[in-house]
Amino acid sequence: MAGFLGIDHPLIVVMDIAAMRARYEALGFTMTPIGRHPWGTSTSLAMFDRCLLELMSLYDEALIDLSPAGDFRFGRTIRDHLAEREGISLLALNSDDAVADAAIVAARGIVSQGTIEFGRDVVLPDGTPDRTATTLQILHDPDLPRLSNFICQQHRPDLIYVPKWLEHANGTKGICQVTIMADPADQPRVRQRLAGLYGSAALFPRAGGFGAHTGNGIFAVADRETVIDTYGALPGALAGETQPCCVAIHVRAGDTGRVIHFLQAAEADFVRDSGSVRLTRAAKYGNVFLVFEEKEALLF
């Protein structure tokens, strides 16, 4: 079970969700069928226990202003991000009580714009149709638009963490790190944001920046030079990014040899380090560097 506001799922927004879904499947991930949100976004998930990867795109721009939370519009946020580039647009934080957890972070200065209650239709692996029920507490930060969050509470986890969907041919088990690229001048703002979510005691120093412990995995904050040294050359869309943003996702792999089998079959460019395998072409996977970790070792 995830602890307080563990990393639940990064939203990787892409132009062609069907093509990207096939690309992630080729890496050995089990991807759910493409579903739809009421605010015009489409979704496909790689499910783990209490966390997941989410690919997201648009299916109907006419719906993007539905289900507002204050001045926040979920669909519009995704549309606007896609108009600029593919990549991680928002990041969900896991909760068993979204309202109570929103009150905790509010006391530390992170204010919720409001609540969104919604469901989406799903078809289970045995063909049974059903509908999810989810509460979101929106934690949008106009000063850090690429690092905005929402607290996510699943009321029907049985429709999310379906055993068959949790089995991945590449042996991956969950998310252990998300890396944020932030220039030194921007890091105090990012530090304030993460301290507001998790408290100052959760922060720790790292080369090129700092980190923050969450209830599931860590956020690792690093300057541009450290990110390049760690992951390789930035694709054009990330090289031109001026805002702090999420650039990498580390997943628990268990056996990187098992992962490499799929990477080679998919003709993916990768580097094998001690205990990890890193994909080097972030643009191919939605402007995200994917790293498969045998252990939850923290880079840089």
C-alpha positions as a Python dict, from the first residue, in 0.01 Angstrom:
ca = {
    (1, 'M'): (0, 0, 0),
    (2, 'A'): (127, 346, -86),
    (3, 'G'): (190, 594, 194),
    (4, 'F'): (102, 963, 207),
    (5, 'L'): (56, 1104, -144),
    (6, 'G'): (277, 848, -312),
    (7, 'I'): (355, 889, -680),
    (8, 'D'): (43, 748, -842),
    (9, 'H'): (72, 827, -1210),
    (10, 'P'): (244, 1069, -1443),
    (11, 'L'): (22, 1178, -1733),
    (12, 'I'): (224, 1140, -2052),
    (13, 'V'): (32, 1341, -2311),
    (14, 'V'): (83, 1236, -2673),
    (15, 'M'): (-55, 1327, -3011),
    (16, 'D'): (-137, 972, -3128),
    (17, 'I'): (-238, 755, -2835),
    (18, 'A'): (-291, 439, -3041),
    (19, 'A'): (59, 457, -3188),
    (20, 'M'): (220, 537, -2853),
    (21, 'R'): (25, 261, -2681),
    (22, 'A'): (165, 12, -2934),
    (23, 'R'): (515, 150, -2872),
    (24, 'Y'): (484, 97, -2495),
    (25, 'E'): (339, -252, -2550),
    (26, 'A'): (646, -335, -2759),
    (27, 'L'): (858, -255, -2451),
    (28, 'G'): (677, -534, -2264),
    (29, 'F'): (414, -330, -2079),
    (30, 'T'): (55, -457, -2058),
    (31, 'M'): (-154, -158, -2171),
    (32, 'T'): (-525, -129, -2095),
    (33, 'P'): (-771, -67, -2379),
    (34, 'I'): (-806, 299, -2472),
    (35, 'G'): (-1074, 461, -2256),
    (36, 'R'): (-1233, 805, -2239),
    (37, 'H'): (-1274, 1075, -1975),
    (38, 'P'): (-1582, 1301, -1972),
    (39, 'W'): (-1369, 1610, -2047),
    (40, 'G'): (-1254, 1490, -2389),
    (41, 'T'): (-929, 1308, -2310),
    (42, 'S'): (-846, 950, -2401),
    (43, 'T'): (-634, 721, -2184),
    (44, 'S'): (-441, 394, -2180),
    (45, 'L'): (-267, 265, -1869),
    (46, 'A'): (20, 40, -1766),
    (47, 'M'): (-105, -72, -1425),
    (48, 'F'): (104, -158, -1121),
    (49, 'D'): (7, -205, -755),
    (50, 'R'): (-119, 140, -643),
    (51, 'C'): (55, 327, -925),
    (52, 'L'): (60, 334, -1304),
    (53, 'L'): (182, 497, -1622),
    (54, 'E'): (-85, 684, -1815),
    (55, 'L'): (-78, 777, -2180),
    (56, 'M'): (-327, 1051, -2258),
    (57, 'S'): (-450, 1235, -2564),
    (58, 'L'): (-762, 1416, -2689),
    (59, 'Y'): (-1065, 1259, -2855),
    (60, 'D'): (-1308, 1556, -2849),
    (61, 'E'): (-1187, 1912, -2804),
    (62, 'A'): (-1546, 2032, -2767),
    (63, 'L'): (-1557, 1870, -2419),
    (64, 'I'): (-1240, 2020, -2271),
    (65, 'D'): (-1416, 2266, -2040),
    (66, 'L'): (-1648, 2013, -1876),
    (67, 'S'): (-1611, 1923, -1505),
    (68, 'P'): (-1426, 2236, -1392),
    (69, 'A'): (-1261, 2276, -1051),
    (70, 'G'): (-1251, 2648, -983),
    (71, 'D'): (-1070, 2799, -1279),
    (72, 'F'): (-899, 2466, -1360),
    (73, 'R'): (-1017, 2271, -1665),
    (74, 'F'): (-862, 1926, -1692),
    (75, 'G'): (-924, 1877, -2063),
    (76, 'R'): (-810, 2228, -2149),
    (77, 'T'): (-487, 2178, -1953),
    (78, 'I'): (-409, 1866, -2157),
    (79, 'R'): (-505, 2039, -2484),
    (80, 'D'): (-282, 2338, -2406),
    (81, 'H'): (14, 2117, -2316),
    (82, 'L'): (-22, 1919, -2638),
    (83, 'A'): (-32, 2243, -2836),
    (84, 'E'): (323, 2305, -2713),
    (85, 'R'): (474, 1955, -2697),
    (86, 'E'): (429, 1596, -2587),
    (87, 'G'): (542, 1507, -2235),
    (88, 'I'): (438, 1476, -1872),
    (89, 'S'): (165, 1735, -1817),
    (90, 'L'): (37, 1656, -1466),
    (91, 'L'): (126, 1405, -1198),
    (92, 'A'): (-130, 1229, -979),
    (93, 'L'): (-68, 1153, -612),
    (94, 'N'): (-221, 846, -448),
    (95, 'S'): (-476, 884, -170),
    (96, 'D'): (-727, 682, 31),
    (97, 'D'): (-900, 1004, 140),
    (98, 'A'): (-855, 1288, -108),
    (99, 'V'): (-1043, 1546, 98),
    (100, 'A'): (-847, 1477, 417),
    (101, 'D'): (-513, 1476, 236),
    (102, 'A'): (-600, 1803, 61),
    (103, 'A'): (-657, 1956, 405),
    (104, 'I'): (-314, 1840, 520),
    (105, 'V'): (-130, 2003, 231),
    (106, 'A'): (-349, 2314, 255),
    (107, 'A'): (-209, 2367, 604),
    (108, 'R'): (135, 2377, 439),
    (109, 'G'): (27, 2628, 176),
    (110, 'I'): (-79, 2402, -115),
    (111, 'V'): (-438, 2498, -189),
    (112, 'S'): (-685, 2285, -386),
    (113, 'Q'): (-876, 2454, -666),
    (114, 'G'): (-1164, 2216, -605),
    (115, 'T'): (-1295, 1861, -638),
    (116, 'I'): (-1378, 1660, -949),
    (117, 'E'): (-1591, 1349, -912),
    (118, 'F'): (-1608, 1133, -1223),
    (119, 'G'): (-1623, 786, -1367),
    (120, 'R'): (-1525, 627, -1696),
    (121, 'D'): (-1645, 312, -1864),
    (122, 'V'): (-1410, 12, -1857),
    (123, 'V'): (-1421, -336, -2002),
    (124, 'L'): (-1250, -594, -1784),
    (125, 'P'): (-1027, -865, -1934),
    (126, 'D'): (-1316, -1117, -1921),
    (127, 'G'): (-1533, -878, -2126),
    (128, 'T'): (-1743, -751, -1833),
    (129, 'P'): (-1834, -381, -1863),
    (130, 'D'): (-1825, -158, -1556),
    (131, 'R'): (-1759, 201, -1455),
    (132, 'T'): (-1491, 348, -1230),
    (133, 'A'): (-1553, 605, -957),
    (134, 'T'): (-1277, 856, -878),
    (135, 'T'): (-1232, 1170, -667),
    (136, 'L'): (-970, 1425, -766),
    (137, 'Q'): (-849, 1719, -561),
    (138, 'I'): (-681, 1961, -801),
    (139, 'L'): (-350, 2114, -688),
    (140, 'H'): (-273, 2338, -984),
    (141, 'D'): (17, 2581, -947),
    (142, 'P'): (18, 2862, -1207),
    (143, 'D'): (374, 2944, -1102),
    (144, 'L'): (485, 2586, -1183),
    (145, 'P'): (240, 2473, -1452),
    (146, 'R'): (448, 2170, -1556),
    (147, 'L'): (464, 2048, -1194),
    (148, 'S'): (98, 2074, -1101),
    (149, 'N'): (-60, 1776, -927),
    (150, 'F'): (-391, 1629, -834),
    (151, 'I'): (-473, 1399, -546),
    (152, 'C'): (-638, 1083, -679),
    (153, 'Q'): (-868, 855, -479),
    (154, 'Q'): (-1005, 543, -648),
    (155, 'H'): (-1339, 432, -502),
    (156, 'R'): (-1344, 120, -721),
    (157, 'P'): (-984, -1, -704),
    (158, 'D'): (-1104, -343, -819),
    (159, 'L'): (-1165, -186, -1160),
    (160, 'I'): (-821, -25, -1167),
    (161, 'Y'): (-579, -277, -1014),
    (162, 'V'): (-706, -576, -1211),
    (163, 'P'): (-470, -875, -1160),
    (164, 'K'): (-433, -949, -1531),
    (165, 'W'): (-344, -586, -1601),
    (166, 'L'): (-78, -591, -1327),
    (167, 'E'): (120, -862, -1509),
    (168, 'H'): (379, -720, -1747),
    (169, 'A'): (586, -935, -1978),
    (170, 'N'): (892, -720, -1904),
    (171, 'G'): (857, -793, -1530),
    (172, 'T'): (807, -432, -1418),
    (173, 'K'): (640, -378, -1081),
    (174, 'G'): (592, -6, -1019),
    (175, 'I'): (732, 346, -1018),
    (176, 'C'): (1028, 427, -793),
    (177, 'Q'): (1136, 773, -915),
    (178, 'V'): (1026, 1069, -1123),
    (179, 'T'): (1295, 1319, -1219),
    (180, 'I'): (1226, 1691, -1241),
    (181, 'M'): (1455, 1914, -1447),
    (182, 'A'): (1485, 2259, -1290),
    (183, 'D'): (1752, 2521, -1342),
    (184, 'P'): (1923, 2643, -1022),
    (185, 'A'): (1730, 2972, -1027),
    (186, 'D'): (1402, 2777, -1031),
    (187, 'Q'): (1489, 2518, -768),
    (188, 'P'): (1379, 2727, -466),
    (189, 'R'): (1025, 2736, -611),
    (190, 'V'): (1030, 2361, -668),
    (191, 'R'): (1166, 2305, -317),
    (192, 'Q'): (883, 2513, -171),
    (193, 'R'): (630, 2313, -371),
    (194, 'L'): (759, 1974, -259),
    (195, 'A'): (799, 2089, 101),
    (196, 'G'): (436, 2200, 89),
    (197, 'L'): (330, 1855, -26),
    (198, 'Y'): (552, 1643, 197),
    (199, 'G'): (703, 1866, 467),
    (200, 'S'): (1061, 1990, 486),
    (201, 'A'): (1177, 1671, 661),
    (202, 'A'): (1103, 1473, 341),
    (203, 'L'): (1364, 1670, 142),
    (204, 'F'): (1725, 1556, 105),
    (205, 'P'): (2029, 1683, -89),
    (206, 'R'): (2136, 1532, -422),
    (207, 'A'): (2402, 1629, -675),
    (208, 'G'): (2263, 1897, -903),
    (209, 'G'): (1965, 1962, -679),
    (210, 'F'): (1768, 1771, -416),
    (211, 'G'): (1510, 1501, -368),
    (212, 'A'): (1182, 1444, -187),
    (213, 'H'): (1055, 1120, -36),
    (214, 'T'): (690, 1042, -110),
    (215, 'G'): (462, 761, 2),
    (216, 'N'): (571, 575, -313),
    (217, 'G'): (909, 654, -463),
    (218, 'I'): (1096, 982, -479),
    (219, 'F'): (1099, 1303, -676),
    (220, 'A'): (1457, 1378, -783),
    (221, 'V'): (1520, 1741, -880),
    (222, 'A'): (1826, 1814, -1093),
    (223, 'D'): (1965, 2096, -1302),
    (224, 'R'): (1983, 2066, -1681),
    (225, 'E'): (2353, 1970, -1686),
    (226, 'T'): (2298, 1686, -1439),
    (227, 'V'): (1996, 1561, -1632),
    (228, 'I'): (2198, 1549, -1955),
    (229, 'D'): (2490, 1378, -1783),
    (230, 'T'): (2251, 1121, -1638),
    (231, 'Y'): (2011, 1048, -1922),
    (232, 'G'): (2180, 1176, -2238),
    (233, 'A'): (2099, 1448, -2489),
    (234, 'L'): (1762, 1616, -2450),
    (235, 'P'): (1520, 1596, -2743),
    (236, 'G'): (1445, 1932, -2903),
    (237, 'A'): (1114, 1977, -2720),
    (238, 'L'): (1280, 1936, -2379),
    (239, 'A'): (1593, 2128, -2474),
    (240, 'G'): (1374, 2431, -2539),
    (241, 'E'): (1173, 2394, -2217),
    (242, 'T'): (1200, 2698, -1990),
    (243, 'Q'): (980, 2573, -1704),
    (244, 'P'): (1070, 2311, -1441),
    (245, 'C'): (923, 1987, -1572),
    (246, 'C'): (923, 1611, -1530),
    (247, 'V'): (1159, 1441, -1774),
    (248, 'A'): (1218, 1084, -1655),
    (249, 'I'): (1034, 792, -1496),
    (250, 'H'): (1216, 507, -1322),
    (251, 'V'): (1030, 177, -1287),
    (252, 'R'): (1112, -129, -1079),
    (253, 'A'): (1217, -406, -1313),
    (254, 'G'): (1350, -695, -1104),
    (255, 'D'): (1548, -847, -1393),
    (256, 'T'): (1686, -605, -1650),
    (257, 'G'): (1785, -898, -1872),
    (258, 'R'): (1415, -969, -1915),
    (259, 'V'): (1358, -605, -2008),
    (260, 'I'): (1642, -604, -2261),
    (261, 'H'): (1478, -890, -2451),
    (262, 'F'): (1185, -662, -2531),
    (263, 'L'): (1399, -356, -2596),
    (264, 'Q'): (1602, -542, -2854),
    (265, 'A'): (1292, -680, -3023),
    (266, 'A'): (1147, -327, -3034),
    (267, 'E'): (1476, -190, -3173),
    (268, 'A'): (1484, 58, -2886),
    (269, 'D'): (1804, 251, -2821),
    (270, 'F'): (1925, 187, -2467),
    (271, 'V'): (2224, 194, -2234),
    (272, 'R'): (2280, -74, -1971),
    (273, 'D'): (2439, 49, -1650),
    (274, 'S'): (2503, -141, -1330),
    (275, 'G'): (2157, -251, -1218),
    (276, 'S'): (1959, -41, -1464),
    (277, 'V'): (1864, 0, -1828),
    (278, 'R'): (1798, 347, -1968),
    (279, 'L'): (1621, 430, -2293),
    (280, 'T'): (1805, 713, -2465),
    (281, 'R'): (1547, 843, -2715),
    (282, 'A'): (1299, 1028, -2496),
    (283, 'A'): (1112, 1177, -2793),
    (284, 'K'): (1009, 828, -2906),
    (285, 'Y'): (823, 771, -2578),
    (286, 'G'): (645, 1102, -2535),
    (287, 'N'): (949, 1313, -2435),
    (288, 'V'): (1014, 1089, -2134),
    (289, 'F'): (1335, 907, -2044),
    (290, 'L'): (1235, 561, -1920),
    (291, 'V'): (1470, 383, -1681),
    (292, 'F'): (1428, 23, -1565),
    (293, 'E'): (1582, -35, -1220),
    (294, 'E'): (1672, -373, -1067),
    (295, 'K'): (1700, -192, -736),
    (296, 'E'): (1553, 136, -624),
    (297, 'A'): (1896, 298, -658),
    (298, 'L'): (1877, 672, -704),
    (299, 'L'): (2070, 821, -992),
    (300, 'F'): (2281, 1132, -931),
}
